[in-house]
């Protein structure tokens, strides 16, 4: 299955639930009026776009309808696709421009964090990058074992210590190994942190201090992994992590298993955090770099 086909297939549930309803609603109108926009806003909110973003989209559409003199309600679909694409644009490229670059991956347990790291490592390895994985989620032996399996699958080196070790020490060792072996990218797993677990956030701050000290001039990404099936709860998580640690981008997993794909808009527009990758399946190559045009095109593709 090709790149675009995967995204299209992955957004099937959202497309059928949200865009399908918008389509039906637009067909029931013979003219573009306030009632149409009220119904559209309601459907967008139900699709987990969030109230402020839904209002912003509708205001943008009203302006364009006026400016372009559009009379046919079904034309709104095209405008909607263009508006969504524009709104999601910017910041989606991963910054790994230095050797080494470092990617810190954070997120609560159960969102698919370790799996995401494995898939990302595989993708970067395929691009010819030398990748080192740091198993800094030392709270769970299972996390270290799981990352070990992904390291073998993707042909990457893994730096690990025993369960209960100091996570910052694991990151330090991984940085030392990367410098010695001239690796391109270090990807660090971290314990599943909840925003209210102060000691876990303190530990993340300690990891950041090690990175800043050892790699002061390197490209750094802090990626938050979120589960798309949680909808607006994912937005709340993103806001809490942003305040606590600072985030450079989002990886949104399990998009194929939910009708709540609209949450991408709530995160990008509402919080100003770019989505860098989306997970659209279980396979090793189902983690796709985010592209706003492809996303909008796949979301508004005609349902078969």
N, C-alpha and C positions, 0 to 999 in steps of 0.2 A: 504494500500500500504506500502511495506517494506521500510526501510531506503534507501537502494541502488536504489530501483525502483523510489523513489521520486526524487533523484538527477538525475537519468537517464532521467526521464520524464521532469524534470526542465531544462535540457540542450538540449532538443530536437531541439529547433530552431537553437542554435549554432551548434549542431552536423550536422543537415541537411544542413545548409548554408556553414559552414566552412569545417568541416571534409568531408562532402559529395563531395565538390569540390576538396579537396586534393585527395580523393579516385579516383575520375574520372581522375584527372590529372596523378596520378601515373600509372593508367591502360593504359594511352596513350603512356607511355614510355616503350621501350624495354630494355634500359640500364640506369644505373645511371651515369649522367654526370652533367656538370656545368649548362646546360640549365634546367635540372630537379630542381636543387637547387634554381635557379633564380625564377622559377615559384612557387616553394614552398614558398619561402620568400615573394613573392608578395601576395600569398593567405593568409599567416599568418598576414601580415600587414593589409590586407582587413578585417581580422577577429578581428581587434582591439588589436592584440598582441603588436603592437608598433614596430617601425623600429629597435631600438637597440636589443630588445629581439628576434625578428625574425632572425636577423643576428646571434645572439649568438646560437640560436637553430640550425640553418643550419650549423654553424661551428662545433658544437658538433656532429651533424649527419654525417658530412663529415669524422670526426676523427673516429667515430665508424664504418662507412662503410669500411674505409681503414683497421682499426685494425681487424675487424671481417671477412674481405674478402667477403662482401655481394655484390651480383651481381643482385639480383631480385629487381626491383623498388618497388614492393608491400610489401617488407620487411620493407620499410621505415616507414610504418604505426606503426608497432610494436616498432621500435626505437623511433619514435615520442612520442608515449604514455609513454614509459619509461623515456624519457628526460623531458617531461612535468611534470610527477609525481615527479621526482627528483628535478626539478627546484622550485616546489611549496612547497617542504617539509621544515619544520622547523618553530617553533614558533606559530603553529596554536592552541595550547591548551590554554584555558582561565586560567589565574592564579587567583584562588580564594582560596588560601591556608591558609589565616588567618581568624580569627573570630573577628570583621567583615572584609570582603574584600569590596572594593568599585569599582564600574564600572561607569565611566563618559561617557555618550553617547552624541556625538556631530554630527553636520551635518546640511546642509542647509535645509530649509523648502521644503517639497514635496518629500523627498527621502524615507519616510516610517519610520522615526525615532521613533515616539511614538509607532507605531505598533510593531516595532522591539523590543522595551523595553518590551512591553506586552508579546510578544512571548518568549523572553528570560526569563522573570520572571516566566512564566508558565513552561518552560523547567526546570529551576533550582528548582522550587517548587516541581515538579514531582520527582526530585532527592532527595527530603527530606530536601532541604535547606529552611531556614527561610529568606524570602526576604522582604526588605522594599524599597518602591519606593519613590523617592524624586521628586516632581513636580516643578522643578526649571526653567521650561520654563514659566515664569510668565508674559511674554509679551502678550500671547494669552490665553484668558479664555478657548477657545476651546481645547487647549493642555492639560490644567488641567483637564477638563471634560473627555477628551478622555482617559487620563491616569487613571482616577478614574474608568472608565468602565473596563479597562484592569486589574486594581487591584482587582476588584470584580470577574472578570472571573477567574483569576489565584489564588484567595484566598490570596492575599498579602496585607499587610498594606501599606497605602499611607500617606505621610506627605506632606501637601500642605498649602499654604496661599492664600490670595486674589490676583487677577490679579494686576500686577504693583508692587508687593512686591519685596524685595531684594532677588534675586536668591541665593546668598551666605548664607543668613539667613535661607532659606529653607533647604539647604544642611547641615548647622550647626544643625538644628532641627532634621533632619533625622539621622545624626551621633549620636546625643544624645539619640534618640529613640532606635537606633540599639544597643548602649552600654547598655542601661537600660533593653532591652528585649533580650539581647544575640542573636541578629540576625546574620545570616551567611553572607549575602550579601546586600549591599545598591546599588541600581541602580538609577543614577541621570539623569533625562531628562534635557536638556538645550535648550535655544532659538536657532532657526535656524539661524546660523551665517554665514555671507558671509565674506570671508577673508579681504575685504576692509572696513568692518564696525569696525573701531577701538574701539569704545566704547563697542561693544559686545565682542571683543577679550579681552579688559581690564577686563570686567566682568568675563570672563572665567578664567583669571589669578587670580582674587579675589577668585573664587570658589576653584581653585587649592591651594591657600594659606590656606584657611580654612581646606581643606582636609589634607594638609601637617602638619598643626598645631595640628589638633584634632586626626588624625590617622597616626602619623609619621612612625609607623612600619607595617602598613597594606599593603596587596597586593593591587595594584592599576592598573586598566586597563583604558585606554582612547581609546574608540572604535569610529571610524568614520564610520557613515552609508553613503553608496554611492549607487546611483541608477545605476544598470548595463546597463540600456537602454541608458544612456548618453555616453557610450563608452569612448573615449579618454578624454572627458571632466571630467569624474570621476577621471582619473589619475591626471589631472591638479588640481582638487579640493583637492585630497589627498596630493599633493605636497605643496599646499598653507597652508593647515591645519597643516601639519607636521612641516613646518617652524614656524608657529605661535604658536602652542600649544604642539607639540610633540604628537605622536600617538603610541599606542602599538599594535593596530590591526584594521582590516577593517571588517565591516559587509557589504556584497554586496547583495542588495535586487533586486527583480524583474528579477532574472536570467531567470525565466521561460518565461518572456515576450519579450526576445530579442535574436538576433543572435550574440550579442557582448560579449559572455562569455569569449572570449580571453583576455578581459581586466584584468582578474584575474592575468594572467601572466605578463602583463605590470606593474601592481601594485607591485607584489611580487618581480619580478626580477629588474624592473627599479627603484623602490623606496626602496626596502628592507623592506617593511611593510608586515607582514603576514596577510593573510585572516583568520579570526577566525570563521566566520559564513557566510552561504549563504542562501538567501531567495529564495525558489523555488515554491512558491504558496501563496494562500490567507488564508489557514487554520491556526489555532493556532499552529499546530505542524509542519508547513512548513519552520520553521527556523532550518537549520541543521548545526551542528558543521562541520567545514571544515576538510576534509581529502584528502590529495593530491592524494593518490592512487585511492580512490573511484572516485574523480573528473576526473582524467585522464582516468580511466576505463570507466566511464559513457560517457565521451566526445568522446572517440574513439570506443564505442560499435557499432557493426554493425547495420546500419539502417534497420528497418524492412521493 
